[in-house]
Amino acid sequence: MLKPYLNRLNASLSVCAWLLYSSPIVAAQKCETGIADKAYQEVLYYYFQHDFYQALTQFEILQQACPDSLSSISQPGVDPYLLKGGISLAYGLDDQAADIFSRLLTTAAPLETQTQSWFLLGKSLFEKQQYQASANILNKITIDNADEYLHTLDKDQWLYMQSQLFNWQITQSITAARDNSYWLDELSEDSVYRQYVIYNQGLHQLQSNQYAEGVQTLEQVGLADKSFLDSFLGGWWSPLTVVDQTETDALRDRANLTIGYAHLKNQQALEALDAFNRVRLGSLDSDSALLGYGWAAAQREEYQIALSAWQRLQQQPRSNEYVMESYLASAYAFEQAFAPTQALENLQRGLQRFASEKQMLRANQQEINDQYFIQLANTADWSEQIPAHLSSIMLSSEFRNQMSWLEESLGLQSRFDRWQQQLNTFSLMLDEREKEAQSRQQTLKQSDLLSKLQQYQGLREQLHTRLINAEDEPRILSDEQELEWQSRLERAKQRHKEISEAWLRLNKKPLKPRYVARLKRLEGIMLWNASESYSTRRWQAQKMLNEVDELIAQTAQQQNQLIAQLNKTPEYPAQRQRIAELQQTLELQQQQTHRIQTQQLASLNALFKEQIQQQIDQLENYELQAQLAIVRLNDKAFRKAEADRQGAKQ
Amino acid sequence: MKLRTFILTIVLCATAWHSNAQQAGGDEQQTVAKQLQQLRKEVIALNRDLFVLEEDLLFPSSTQVVVYLSVDVGTYFKLDAVELKIDDKVVTEYLYTDRQVDALYRGGVQRLHIGNLAQGEHQISAFFIGLGPEGREYKRATSFNFNKDSDAKALELTINDATGSQQPEFNVVEL
């Protein structure tokens, strides 16, 4: 009977407790190994997806909650500090990464951790072009340790950096030359770094005037054939293979281009033609190769071939020095082929193209402003949307680098805006919760919910007393049917009594005793039945009473919690303070981002204008050359005409 | 002689100015890169604080329940999706990308769900959809009863390989 009421009261108290004080409660941070391990595995989940931002955030959360937890991580694999350093490096927090690695190296870390730390620290310095420091660090790794403790890809990268640092040290005369075959022997068979090492060696030899050796080295890259499967299947079975192949192909093109120009410089036109021919059309080096091809043909006095290469270049919408130079080169070829009129026409066309390019560049110089760069940075794949005549400027590594910084700071700005809105929402949510809590508190007071438990406890006591009394009077535990029968029996007894008295008052003979006997018999049966089912009913009643006791205990506990919460100082001010602090930090960072963005845009504008100016200067230089050539051709024609006239006179 | 000296001075000055200008440009870029690096660091710290604040506000420990998902080995099951129910109410439906599945196979653990629950008895059910042994479509469910008290509750759904039966095993464990 009491149970439904108690259940309802229990539920009301739970809801009240949650609604009243579901405000932020700073949980006592659990830093047991199991929990820390789980948090660390969450870091791994993001890390393996290359989501370095989330991975670092999770690292920070873990370290803020449990400052020393990283030392006690029981997960197998890489040292957690090393992982954090690696992730920091990948996310562009080079200084933080360097700090972590340096700290790791000053502690008595295992050799594996040390080797990996040297590698990552050296790589970080290498990328920052601090070559001497990088060489010092990377030299601390022995080839045996690299074999043992670095992954194949990392080991290959270590070997590549070592080879580059050796070349750099040779140019700085810090160390004696070392045969590249050492690096090539150590690099894995299919490593892409193998090609880079060879290419860089070849280039280095050419720069040191070792023409034959340089070409021979470069040909190891330039003449490397695609495998039969690659040529036949085109790498369709694996996107990864396609990516690798693209890089290898680009490197092969660059090697052939370098070989071509080396031959050209050394008057080996036939070999140069062969090398330029190996550069794929449509590759990054195709324009340069076409120009070189033309010059190699011209060197062999095969002007028709040279002209066809250069005419092809002139048709390109791109605006780079190779395309522009092709006009001057074509004029030269026509002149050499005794076609001065075509040479002049070609120069005139060149002048028109230079002028139109200059005009477009000047217009861009005037029109392009901060808004243009912001819009461009907000466009996905912006490099595919730029005008053809700006391609050489906008695809330069310096420009792309600055654009990627701008993209990042714009991304940060929109993230800050989102966070600002989120904090405003939290603030509103706290207002609402506080209001709701106050109204609940009011309702609690008005409904006197807390005193109801006492009433129910009183009722429970009454039930308990009745249960004790039932030992003497089993009929107390009767069911509804029996109670009805009992009341009917009582009514029958009362009626019998009234009839007997009325009968006596009328001086009639008393009623027959069988009526009394029947009533007594019925009473006896009912008493018998009650006694028979007493033990079962007693047990059921006791069980129900125990359940009620349990519910009362639970409710009392809930009520105590609620009272404790009611007596507790509200945490809203503390939470509001946290929100306000975060809002303040956010505002500061927004200002900082804005400052950086202004700097970035100024720098981009300056770079853009400088490069446009350089290109205009270059075009003016071409114009000057073209005009000089026209004057020279006209002069030559005039002299020839003069000579002809003189000859005719004689 | 004077003219030559003058021209030489001009050339030297111009060279020095050019080199200084280049140096200044490089320094400026270096500064922007450094500032960006510092900003990145601060953004991570801010994200951490926001994350913790959000959790404190929306999922206080007294009502918080977190469900993690982990995969051990994964030879007999390739995870495609998970549906999570608490007390017969769908709380999360999650579709996995290849990269996420790979991260799970390599030892990462995903926080699949975080929510609020009143104190008392509850039931959690998870339905796993994917490819089972021999690439067959596979759908399995597991359920678990738990008691939520005043502390934050953490549960983990685990997918293990049962080598004996050559079948995947799905379990729920309390952390």
Boltz contact constraints between the chains, C-beta under 6 A:
constraints:
  - contact:
      token1: [A, 14]
      token2: [B, 118]
      max_distance: 6.0
  - contact:
      token1: [A, 22]
      token2: [B, 60]
      max_distance: 6.0
  - contact:
      token1: [A, 24]
      token2: [B, 56]
      max_distance: 6.0
  - contact:
      token1: [A, 24]
      token2: [B, 57]
      max_distance: 6.0
  - contact:
      token1: [A, 25]
      token2: [B, 60]
      max_distance: 6.0
  - contact:
      token1: [A, 25]
      token2: [B, 61]
      max_distance: 6.0
  - contact:
      token1: [A, 27]
      token2: [B, 61]
      max_distance: 6.0
  - contact:
      token1: [A, 41]
      token2: [B, 108]
      max_distance: 6.0
  - contact:
      token1: [A, 41]
      token2: [B, 109]
      max_distance: 6.0
  - contact:
      token1: [A, 42]
      token2: [B, 109]
      max_distance: 6.0
  - contact:
      token1: [A, 42]
      token2: [B, 111]
      max_distance: 6.0
  - contact:
      token1: [A, 44]
      token2: [B, 107]
      max_distance: 6.0
  - contact:
      token1: [A, 44]
      token2: [B, 108]
      max_distance: 6.0
  - contact:
      token1: [A, 45]
      token2: [B, 103]
      max_distance: 6.0
  - contact:
      token1: [A, 45]
      token2: [B, 108]
      max_distance: 6.0
  - contact:
      token1: [A, 45]
      token2: [B, 109]
      max_distance: 6.0
  - contact:
      token1: [A, 45]
      token2: [B, 110]
      max_distance: 6.0
  - contact:
      token1: [A, 48]
      token2: [B, 103]
      max_distance: 6.0
  - contact:
      token1: [A, 48]
      token2: [B, 106]
      max_distance: 6.0
  - contact:
      token1: [A, 48]
      token2: [B, 108]
      max_distance: 6.0
  - contact:
      token1: [A, 49]
      token2: [B, 99]
      max_distance: 6.0
  - contact:
      token1: [A, 49]
      token2: [B, 103]
      max_distance: 6.0
  - contact:
      token1: [A, 56]
      token2: [B, 44]
      max_distance: 6.0
  - contact:
      token1: [A, 57]
      token2: [B, 44]
      max_distance: 6.0
  - contact:
      token1: [A, 57]
      token2: [B, 47]
      max_distance: 6.0
  - contact:
      token1: [A, 57]
      token2: [B, 48]
      max_distance: 6.0
  - contact:
      token1: [A, 60]
      token2: [B, 44]
      max_distance: 6.0
  - contact:
      token1: [A, 60]
      token2: [B, 48]
      max_distance: 6.0
  - contact:
      token1: [A, 61]
      token2: [B, 48]
      max_distance: 6.0
  - contact:
      token1: [A, 92]
      token2: [B, 40]
      max_distance: 6.0
  - contact:
      token1: [A, 93]
      token2: [B, 40]
      max_distance: 6.0
  - contact:
      token1: [A, 93]
      token2: [B, 41]
      max_distance: 6.0
  - contact:
      token1: [A, 426]
      token2: [B, 57]
      max_distance: 6.0
  - contact:
      token1: [A, 578]
      token2: [B, 53]
      max_distance: 6.0
  - contact:
      token1: [A, 582]
      token2: [B, 49]
      max_distance: 6.0
  - contact:
      token1: [A, 589]
      token2: [B, 42]
      max_distance: 6.0
  - contact:
      token1: [A, 596]
      token2: [B, 35]
      max_distance: 6.0
  - contact:
      token1: [A, 599]
      token2: [B, 32]
      max_distance: 6.0
